Amino acid sequence: MKLSDIAIKRPVTIFMIVLIVLILGGVSLTKLSVDLFPELNLPVAVTVIN
C-alpha cells in the first residue's frame, strides 16, 4: 500500500504519527546540550534618519 492510500483511508492514524514525531522532536530539542547548538551571527541593518 502506498502512503497516500493509507493517509486517505486512515487520516487519524497519520495525524497521530505526525503528532508523535513532533512531540519526540520537541523533547529531543529540549534535551540538546548547549554546545551542540550552532553559533548564529544574525545580520542587522540599522537606518538612522537625522
ChimeraX commands (.cxc) that place a marker at each C-alpha (Angstrom):
marker #1 position 0.00,0.00,0.00 radius 0.5
marker #1 position 1.16,3.49,-0.77 radius 0.5
marker #1 position 1.42,6.12,1.93 radius 0.5
marker #1 position -1.20,8.24,0.15 radius 0.5
marker #1 position -3.69,5.35,0.24 radius 0.5
marker #1 position -3.13,4.88,3.97 radius 0.5
marker #1 position -3.46,8.63,4.57 radius 0.5
marker #1 position -6.80,8.72,2.76 radius 0.5
marker #1 position -8.19,5.60,4.42 radius 0.5
marker #1 position -6.88,6.30,7.93 radius 0.5
marker #1 position -6.32,10.05,8.46 radius 0.5
marker #1 position -6.39,9.76,12.26 radius 0.5
marker #1 position -3.52,7.27,12.17 radius 0.5
marker #1 position -1.40,9.62,10.06 radius 0.5
marker #1 position -2.27,12.52,12.37 radius 0.5
marker #1 position -1.18,10.51,15.42 radius 0.5
marker #1 position 2.10,9.52,13.74 radius 0.5
marker #1 position 2.85,13.16,12.86 radius 0.5
marker #1 position 1.94,14.24,16.39 radius 0.5
marker #1 position 4.27,11.62,17.91 radius 0.5
marker #1 position 7.13,12.72,15.64 radius 0.5
marker #1 position 6.59,16.38,16.61 radius 0.5
marker #1 position 6.48,15.57,20.32 radius 0.5
marker #1 position 9.63,13.45,20.11 radius 0.5
marker #1 position 11.36,16.24,18.19 radius 0.5
marker #1 position 10.38,18.79,20.83 radius 0.5
marker #1 position 11.59,16.57,23.66 radius 0.5
marker #1 position 14.85,15.94,21.81 radius 0.5
marker #1 position 15.35,19.66,21.25 radius 0.5
marker #1 position 14.93,20.43,24.95 radius 0.5
marker #1 position 17.44,17.69,25.85 radius 0.5
marker #1 position 20.02,19.01,23.35 radius 0.5
marker #1 position 23.06,20.36,25.15 radius 0.5
marker #1 position 24.10,23.96,24.55 radius 0.5
marker #1 position 27.42,23.08,22.91 radius 0.5
marker #1 position 25.60,21.34,20.06 radius 0.5
marker #1 position 23.67,24.46,19.02 radius 0.5
marker #1 position 25.24,26.20,16.01 radius 0.5
marker #1 position 26.72,29.65,16.55 radius 0.5
marker #1 position 24.48,32.21,14.87 radius 0.5
marker #1 position 25.55,35.67,13.76 radius 0.5
marker #1 position 22.40,37.35,12.54 radius 0.5
marker #1 position 22.86,40.23,10.10 radius 0.5
marker #1 position 21.50,43.53,11.39 radius 0.5
marker #1 position 20.75,46.64,9.34 radius 0.5
marker #1 position 20.17,49.94,11.14 radius 0.5
marker #1 position 18.77,53.03,9.46 radius 0.5
marker #1 position 19.25,56.39,11.20 radius 0.5
marker #1 position 17.41,59.47,9.90 radius 0.5
marker #1 position 18.76,62.88,11.06 radius 0.5
marker link #1:1,2 radius 0.2
marker link #1:2,3 radius 0.2
marker link #1:3,4 radius 0.2
marker link #1:4,5 radius 0.2
marker link #1:5,6 radius 0.2
marker link #1:6,7 radius 0.2
marker link #1:7,8 radius 0.2
marker link #1:8,9 radius 0.2
marker link #1:9,10 radius 0.2
marker link #1:10,11 radius 0.2
marker link #1:11,12 radius 0.2
marker link #1:12,13 radius 0.2
marker link #1:13,14 radius 0.2
marker link #1:14,15 radius 0.2
marker link #1:15,16 radius 0.2
marker link #1:16,17 radius 0.2
marker link #1:17,18 radius 0.2
marker link #1:18,19 radius 0.2
marker link #1:19,20 radius 0.2
marker link #1:20,21 radius 0.2
marker link #1:21,22 radius 0.2
marker link #1:22,23 radius 0.2
marker link #1:23,24 radius 0.2
marker link #1:24,25 radius 0.2
marker link #1:25,26 radius 0.2
marker link #1:26,27 radius 0.2
marker link #1:27,28 radius 0.2
marker link #1:28,29 radius 0.2
marker link #1:29,30 radius 0.2
marker link #1:30,31 radius 0.2
marker link #1:31,32 radius 0.2
marker link #1:32,33 radius 0.2
marker link #1:33,34 radius 0.2
marker link #1:34,35 radius 0.2
marker link #1:35,36 radius 0.2
marker link #1:36,37 radius 0.2
marker link #1:37,38 radius 0.2
marker link #1:38,39 radius 0.2
marker link #1:39,40 radius 0.2
marker link #1:40,41 radius 0.2
marker link #1:41,42 radius 0.2
marker link #1:42,43 radius 0.2
marker link #1:43,44 radius 0.2
marker link #1:44,45 radius 0.2
marker link #1:45,46 radius 0.2
marker link #1:46,47 radius 0.2
marker link #1:47,48 radius 0.2
marker link #1:48,49 radius 0.2
marker link #1:49,50 radius 0.2
view
